[in-house]
Amino acid sequence: MSPGPHSVDLAIIVNGQPTMVEANENAPLRTVVEKALHQTNTTGQGPDQWELRDASGVELPLDQKIKDFNFVPGTQLFLNLKAGVGG
C-alpha cells in the first residue's frame, strides 16, 4: 500500500489479527478503529466498545488527530475490546 501525501500506514492488531490501515493524518484516531474493524470483518461490537493502545500498553485518545502522535509508517497499535465488554 502506498499512502498519500497526508497519510500514514499503520499496522493495527485487532484481537491478535494484524491489518494495515491507511490513515489520514488530519483525521481523528478513531477513524483507524473503524477501518481496522471493517478490514478484519470484526462486527460483533461497535467501534465505541474498543480501545486502542500503543506497543507500551498506553491507551490512546481517539479524538486526537493522527498527526499529533507522530507515528512512523508501520507503527503497530493494538485494538482490543474494553474491559467488561464481550459476548
Contacts in CASP RR format, 6 or more apart in sequence:
PFRMAT RR
TARGET T0000
AUTHOR 0000-0000-0000
METHOD contacts of the structure
MODEL  1
MSPGPHSVDLAIIVNGQPTMVEANENAPLRTVVEKALHQTNTTGQGPDQW
ELRDASGVELPLDQKIKDFNFVPGTQLFLNLKAGVGG
1 9 0 8 1.000
1 20 0 8 1.000
1 22 0 8 1.000
3 9 0 8 1.000
3 22 0 8 1.000
3 73 0 8 1.000
4 22 0 8 1.000
6 24 0 8 1.000
6 25 0 8 1.000
6 26 0 8 1.000
7 22 0 8 1.000
7 23 0 8 1.000
7 24 0 8 1.000
7 25 0 8 1.000
8 22 0 8 1.000
8 23 0 8 1.000
8 25 0 8 1.000
8 66 0 8 1.000
8 71 0 8 1.000
8 72 0 8 1.000
8 73 0 8 1.000
8 74 0 8 1.000
8 75 0 8 1.000
9 20 0 8 1.000
9 21 0 8 1.000
9 22 0 8 1.000
9 23 0 8 1.000
9 73 0 8 1.000
9 74 0 8 1.000
10 20 0 8 1.000
10 21 0 8 1.000
10 23 0 8 1.000
10 32 0 8 1.000
10 71 0 8 1.000
10 73 0 8 1.000
10 74 0 8 1.000
10 75 0 8 1.000
10 76 0 8 1.000
10 77 0 8 1.000
11 18 0 8 1.000
11 19 0 8 1.000
11 20 0 8 1.000
11 21 0 8 1.000
11 74 0 8 1.000
11 75 0 8 1.000
11 76 0 8 1.000
11 77 0 8 1.000
12 18 0 8 1.000
12 19 0 8 1.000
12 20 0 8 1.000
12 21 0 8 1.000
12 32 0 8 1.000
12 33 0 8 1.000
12 35 0 8 1.000
12 36 0 8 1.000
12 52 0 8 1.000
12 76 0 8 1.000
12 77 0 8 1.000
12 78 0 8 1.000
12 79 0 8 1.000
13 76 0 8 1.000
13 77 0 8 1.000
13 78 0 8 1.000
13 79 0 8 1.000
14 36 0 8 1.000
14 37 0 8 1.000
14 40 0 8 1.000
14 42 0 8 1.000
14 79 0 8 1.000
15 42 0 8 1.000
15 79 0 8 1.000
15 80 0 8 1.000
15 81 0 8 1.000
16 78 0 8 1.000
17 40 0 8 1.000
17 42 0 8 1.000
18 76 0 8 1.000
19 36 0 8 1.000
19 39 0 8 1.000
19 40 0 8 1.000
20 74 0 8 1.000
21 32 0 8 1.000
21 35 0 8 1.000
21 36 0 8 1.000
21 39 0 8 1.000
22 35 0 8 1.000
23 31 0 8 1.000
23 32 0 8 1.000
23 35 0 8 1.000
23 66 0 8 1.000
23 71 0 8 1.000
24 31 0 8 1.000
24 66 0 8 1.000
25 65 0 8 1.000
25 66 0 8 1.000
25 67 0 8 1.000
26 65 0 8 1.000
26 66 0 8 1.000
26 67 0 8 1.000
27 65 0 8 1.000
27 66 0 8 1.000
28 62 0 8 1.000
28 63 0 8 1.000
28 64 0 8 1.000
28 65 0 8 1.000
28 66 0 8 1.000
29 52 0 8 1.000
29 60 0 8 1.000
29 61 0 8 1.000
29 62 0 8 1.000
29 63 0 8 1.000
29 64 0 8 1.000
29 65 0 8 1.000
29 66 0 8 1.000
29 69 0 8 1.000
30 47 0 8 1.000
30 62 0 8 1.000
30 63 0 8 1.000
31 66 0 8 1.000
32 52 0 8 1.000
32 66 0 8 1.000
32 77 0 8 1.000
33 47 0 8 1.000
33 50 0 8 1.000
33 52 0 8 1.000
33 62 0 8 1.000
33 79 0 8 1.000
34 47 0 8 1.000
36 42 0 8 1.000
36 79 0 8 1.000
37 43 0 8 1.000
37 46 0 8 1.000
37 47 0 8 1.000
37 50 0 8 1.000
37 79 0 8 1.000
45 81 0 8 1.000
45 85 0 8 1.000
45 86 0 8 1.000
49 81 0 8 1.000
49 82 0 8 1.000
49 85 0 8 1.000
49 86 0 8 1.000
50 79 0 8 1.000
50 80 0 8 1.000
50 81 0 8 1.000
50 82 0 8 1.000
51 59 0 8 1.000
51 79 0 8 1.000
51 80 0 8 1.000
51 81 0 8 1.000
51 82 0 8 1.000
52 59 0 8 1.000
52 60 0 8 1.000
52 62 0 8 1.000
52 77 0 8 1.000
52 78 0 8 1.000
52 79 0 8 1.000
53 59 0 8 1.000
53 60 0 8 1.000
53 77 0 8 1.000
53 78 0 8 1.000
53 80 0 8 1.000
54 60 0 8 1.000
54 75 0 8 1.000
54 77 0 8 1.000
54 78 0 8 1.000
55 76 0 8 1.000
55 77 0 8 1.000
55 78 0 8 1.000
57 78 0 8 1.000
60 69 0 8 1.000
60 77 0 8 1.000
END
